[in-house]
Structure formats: C-alpha cells, structure tokens
Amino acid sequence: MADEITPIVAAPTARVIYATERETLEGQVRIDTYRASGPGGQHVNKTNSAIRITHEPSGVVAIAQDSSSQFRNKEIAFERLIEKLKKLNHVPKKRFATKPSRASKERRIETKKTRAVVKTGRSKKVNLEE
C-alpha cells in the first residue's frame, strides 16, 4: 500500500487590530531623530529636526521632516502613523453573490440572439437548390 500524502492546510490567521489612540501608541513606538534633507540652508545641516516613528508591533513607519521644529514634526508623524494604522485596521465587508434578476436574464438572452443573427449573417451561404 502506498504512503498517503496529506496536504498541509494553513490555519486561518487572526486579523490583528492595532490601537490608534495617541497615549497607547507612545508606548509601542520607537522614535528616531535625524537631520532633514532638502532645502533650508546651513541650519538644516545642524539640527536633528526630522522624525521617524516606527510602530514596533506592525512595522509601520511614519516620517515627517516638513517643519524646522522637531515638536511639530513629531505631531505630524504621529498623525500619519495613526492614518496608516487605521488603513491597516479596516476590514472590508463580506460580499455575497446575488441572484441575477429575471429582467437581466431576459436581456442577456436577447443579446445572445441578436449576436447569433449577426454571426450567421457573416457565414457563407451554400445554395443547395442548384
């Protein structure tokens, strides 16, 4: 008797919902500061005003280097992080197949009939009466 091979089926993974409250997030993130790139002159090269926030549980990263103020950049980065986490938390509604209506079935059949007439008109007609 041959050895039976049983397929390995992965168990459905549970969807993780991440917290989006600011107080909770502050304990779950790693905040890095660095020098912002881009225009701004010599002052940009001297201050670490850019912020990178990494959400440890999900791995989502939000960056802000818009302002010359580190405090404002931190606020902007947290707003961006919250938006990204909300997108991750979104669960789409389950879709169900619906039964086609009688009118749509009739329209489909009528379209098929007209297409059939057009296609038979394209074929070569063989005259059998000769």
Disulfide bonds with the S-S distance in Angstrom:
none
